[in-house]
Amino acid sequence: MTGASMAVVRARVGLAVANGLYGYWPHAPYDRIVAACSVRTVPEAWLAQTGPGGKILTPLAGWLYGYARVLLTTTGTAEGPAL
């Protein structure tokens, strides 16, 4: 989306450059977290920083080149399908 399009739908998007393992606390809780990096497990900080009903989209990578994208919804815990 362009900035103008996002203004129409009143979307507030921010970009943080930080160590993703720790998330980014200054503006938490978040409605959405979209990670471009792959993780083996979803960091606890991401779960703590995502508000109730929020979503986390991230690639999961494991041993032996296993790979999946997941979309998690938080409701005290995080659950969702592999995409």
MDAnalysis code that builds the backbone (N, CA, C; Angstrom):
import MDAnalysis as mda
import numpy as np

u = mda.Universe.empty(249, n_residues=83, atom_resindex=np.repeat(np.arange(83), 3), trajectory=True)
u.add_TopologyAttr("name", ["N", "CA", "C"] * 83)
u.add_TopologyAttr("resid", np.arange(1, 84))
u.add_TopologyAttr("resname", ["MET", "THR", "GLY", "ALA", "SER", "MET", "ALA", "VAL", "VAL", "ARG", "ALA", "ARG", "VAL", "GLY", "LEU", "ALA", "VAL", "ALA", "ASN", "GLY", "LEU", "TYR", "GLY", "TYR", "TRP", "PRO", "HIS", "ALA", "PRO", "TYR", "ASP", "ARG", "ILE", "VAL", "ALA", "ALA", "CYS", "SER", "VAL", "ARG", "THR", "VAL", "PRO", "GLU", "ALA", "TRP", "LEU", "ALA", "GLN", "THR", "GLY", "PRO", "GLY", "GLY", "LYS", "ILE", "LEU", "THR", "PRO", "LEU", "ALA", "GLY", "TRP", "LEU", "TYR", "GLY", "TYR", "ALA", "ARG", "VAL", "LEU", "LEU", "THR", "THR", "THR", "GLY", "THR", "ALA", "GLU", "GLY", "PRO", "ALA", "LEU"])
u.atoms.positions = np.array([
    [0.837, -1.180, 0.000],
    [0.000, 0.000, 0.000],
    [0.878, 1.237, 0.000],
    [0.389, 2.257, -0.640],
    [1.095, 3.536, -0.590],
    [0.695, 4.268, 0.678],
    [1.443, 5.282, 1.019],
    [1.118, 6.070, 2.205],
    [-0.276, 6.664, 2.128],
    [-0.676, 7.154, 0.934],
    [-2.005, 7.742, 0.774],
    [-3.095, 6.695, 0.986],
    [-2.895, 5.499, 0.439],
    [-3.883, 4.428, 0.606],
    [-4.021, 4.040, 2.067],
    [-2.904, 4.006, 2.754],
    [-2.941, 3.634, 4.158],
    [-3.641, 4.689, 4.993],
    [-3.512, 5.953, 4.607],
    [-4.199, 7.021, 5.321],
    [-5.705, 6.886, 5.173],
    [-6.162, 6.449, 4.009],
    [-7.598, 6.287, 3.770],
    [-8.171, 5.217, 4.692],
    [-7.453, 4.116, 4.878],
    [-7.954, 3.046, 5.742],
    [-7.486, 3.231, 7.187],
    [-6.854, 4.338, 7.446],
    [-6.369, 4.692, 8.778],
    [-5.422, 3.649, 9.361],
    [-4.569, 3.124, 8.517],
    [-3.574, 2.151, 8.979],
    [-2.352, 2.895, 9.499],
    [-1.867, 2.461, 10.639],
    [-0.627, 3.011, 11.189],
    [0.416, 1.916, 11.085],
    [1.405, 2.155, 10.269],
    [2.458, 1.176, 10.057],
    [3.777, 1.791, 10.472],
    [4.564, 1.008, 11.175],
    [5.878, 1.475, 11.574],
    [6.921, 0.431, 11.218],
    [8.124, 0.877, 11.075],
    [9.236, -0.014, 10.786],
    [10.266, 0.180, 11.881],
    [10.654, -0.910, 12.522],
    [11.666, -0.846, 13.575],
    [12.889, -1.631, 13.136],
    [14.047, -1.064, 13.339],
    [15.298, -1.762, 13.073],
    [15.899, -2.066, 14.440],
    [15.825, -3.330, 14.821],
    [16.282, -3.735, 16.146],
    [16.539, -5.228, 16.133],
    [17.027, -5.745, 17.235],
    [17.206, -7.179, 17.368],
    [15.828, -7.799, 17.527],
    [15.377, -8.517, 16.517],
    [14.034, -9.067, 16.506],
    [13.746, -10.069, 17.601],
    [14.767, -10.679, 18.154],
    [14.563, -11.650, 19.222],
    [13.856, -11.019, 20.412],
    [14.132, -9.738, 20.634],
    [13.545, -9.036, 21.772],
    [12.298, -8.243, 21.403],
    [11.898, -8.304, 20.145],
    [10.747, -7.525, 19.724],
    [11.070, -6.045, 19.745],
    [10.035, -5.231, 19.929],
    [10.212, -3.778, 19.978],
    [9.159, -3.220, 20.922],
    [9.551, -2.975, 22.163],
    [8.621, -2.608, 23.226],
    [8.045, -1.200, 23.160],
    [8.697, -0.204, 22.559],
    [8.217, 1.166, 22.699],
    [6.753, 1.406, 22.331],
    [6.205, 0.672, 21.391],
    [4.817, 0.924, 20.984],
    [3.904, -0.270, 21.226],
    [4.352, -1.241, 21.988],
    [3.537, -2.428, 22.279],
    [2.340, -2.029, 23.134],
    [1.233, -2.738, 23.054],
    [1.007, -3.969, 22.289],
    [0.655, -3.669, 20.840],
    [0.967, -4.620, 19.978],
    [0.742, -4.488, 18.543],
    [-0.454, -5.322, 18.098],
    [-1.124, -4.850, 17.066],
    [-2.196, -5.631, 16.440],
    [-1.622, -6.693, 15.528],
    [-0.503, -6.374, 14.880],
    [0.119, -7.291, 13.919],
    [1.633, -7.211, 14.049],
    [2.290, -8.367, 13.920],
    [3.737, -8.421, 13.787],
    [4.018, -9.231, 12.532],
    [4.772, -8.649, 11.614],
    [5.149, -9.335, 10.378],
    [6.667, -9.414, 10.372],
    [7.193, -10.632, 10.387],
    [8.638, -10.822, 10.424],
    [9.137, -11.317, 9.081],
    [10.231, -10.749, 8.627],
    [10.854, -11.203, 7.384],
    [11.917, -12.261, 7.663],
    [12.347, -12.367, 8.905],
    [13.359, -13.359, 9.273],
    [12.676, -14.671, 9.636],
    [13.392, -15.756, 9.508],
    [12.818, -17.029, 9.937],
    [13.274, -17.324, 11.359],
    [12.431, -18.005, 12.098],
    [12.738, -18.383, 13.472],
    [12.420, -19.865, 13.653],
    [13.055, -20.484, 14.616],
    [12.737, -21.888, 14.920],
    [11.532, -21.971, 15.830],
    [11.416, -21.030, 16.733],
    [10.236, -20.906, 17.591],
    [9.888, -19.427, 17.656],
    [8.642, -19.143, 17.891],
    [8.219, -17.741, 17.995],
    [8.745, -17.194, 19.322],
    [9.520, -16.109, 19.282],
    [10.077, -15.561, 20.520],
    [8.985, -15.142, 21.509],
    [9.229, -15.403, 22.777],
    [8.285, -15.031, 23.836],
    [7.974, -13.537, 23.804],
    [8.976, -12.726, 23.461],
    [8.768, -11.277, 23.419],
    [7.696, -10.910, 22.403],
    [7.652, -11.602, 21.268],
    [6.627, -11.310, 20.261],
    [5.247, -11.614, 20.823],
    [5.126, -12.733, 21.518],
    [3.831, -13.097, 22.102],
    [3.414, -12.064, 23.148],
    [4.357, -11.636, 23.973],
    [4.059, -10.663, 25.016],
    [3.695, -9.301, 24.435],
    [4.229, -8.967, 23.260],
    [4.010, -7.651, 22.674],
    [2.832, -7.608, 21.707],
    [2.190, -8.735, 21.469],
    [1.024, -8.779, 20.592],
    [-0.221, -8.745, 21.457],
    [-1.105, -7.797, 21.176],
    [-2.320, -7.657, 21.967],
    [-3.282, -8.800, 21.730],
    [-4.314, -8.924, 22.574],
    [-5.320, -9.982, 22.422],
    [-5.959, -9.937, 21.029],
    [-6.012, -11.084, 20.379],
    [-6.573, -11.167, 19.038],
    [-5.614, -10.705, 17.954],
    [-4.409, -10.278, 18.337],
    [-3.416, -9.831, 17.369],
    [-2.878, -10.994, 16.558],
    [-2.161, -10.690, 15.498],
    [-1.649, -11.731, 14.607],
    [-0.145, -11.589, 14.416],
    [0.521, -12.736, 14.301],
    [1.950, -12.787, 14.031],
    [2.142, -13.598, 12.756],
    [2.778, -13.012, 11.768],
    [3.092, -13.708, 10.520],
    [4.601, -13.844, 10.448],
    [5.088, -15.081, 10.396],
    [6.527, -15.306, 10.363],
    [6.855, -16.620, 9.675],
    [8.008, -16.686, 9.018],
    [8.481, -17.975, 8.513],
    [9.092, -18.783, 9.667],
    [8.792, -20.061, 9.714],
    [9.427, -20.968, 10.668],
    [10.407, -21.830, 9.903],
    [11.620, -21.926, 10.392],
    [12.628, -22.782, 9.765],
    [13.186, -23.693, 10.842],
    [13.357, -24.930, 10.510],
    [13.869, -25.882, 11.483],
    [15.125, -26.538, 10.984],
    [15.462, -27.625, 11.594],
    [16.621, -28.405, 11.193],
    [16.376, -29.033, 9.835],
    [17.412, -29.315, 9.136],
    [17.361, -29.993, 7.833],
    [16.521, -29.237, 6.813],
    [16.600, -27.914, 6.859],
    [15.966, -27.059, 5.852],
    [14.446, -27.115, 5.851],
    [13.832, -27.529, 6.935],
    [12.375, -27.471, 7.029],
    [11.930, -26.021, 7.047],
    [10.798, -25.716, 6.446],
    [10.382, -24.325, 6.323],
    [8.869, -24.241, 6.184],
    [8.247, -23.337, 6.891],
    [6.808, -23.088, 6.754],
    [6.541, -21.656, 7.192],
    [5.496, -21.066, 6.647],
    [5.039, -19.766, 7.143],
    [3.849, -20.036, 8.048],
    [3.740, -19.288, 9.134],
    [2.612, -19.456, 10.037],
    [1.961, -18.103, 10.298],
    [0.666, -18.142, 10.477],
    [-0.101, -16.971, 10.882],
    [-0.744, -17.336, 12.207],
    [-0.270, -16.710, 13.273],
    [-0.742, -17.030, 14.608],
    [-1.668, -15.942, 15.113],
    [-2.699, -16.332, 15.831],
    [-3.589, -15.388, 16.495],
    [-3.370, -15.550, 17.988],
    [-3.184, -14.437, 18.694],
    [-2.916, -14.509, 20.120],
    [-4.181, -14.307, 20.928],
    [-4.393, -15.199, 21.854],
    [-5.514, -15.119, 22.803],
    [-5.027, -15.692, 24.133],
    [-3.937, -15.157, 24.628],
    [-3.300, -15.733, 25.803],
    [-2.253, -16.754, 25.394],
    [-2.525, -17.507, 24.357],
    [-1.552, -18.375, 23.724],
    [-1.563, -18.017, 22.253],
    [-0.732, -18.640, 21.467],
    [-0.711, -18.368, 20.022],
    [-0.992, -19.657, 19.298],
    [-1.904, -19.602, 18.366],
    [-2.195, -20.783, 17.552],
    [-2.641, -20.358, 16.176],
    [-2.421, -21.243, 15.211],
    [-2.817, -20.937, 13.851],
    [-2.230, -21.931, 12.886],
    [-2.661, -21.858, 11.634],
    [-2.232, -22.844, 10.625],
    [-0.906, -22.475, 9.975],
    [-0.277, -23.495, 9.431],
    [0.859, -23.266, 8.549],
    [0.294, -22.822, 7.208],
    [0.933, -21.863, 6.583],
    [0.436, -21.343, 5.297],
    [1.194, -21.943, 4.150],
])
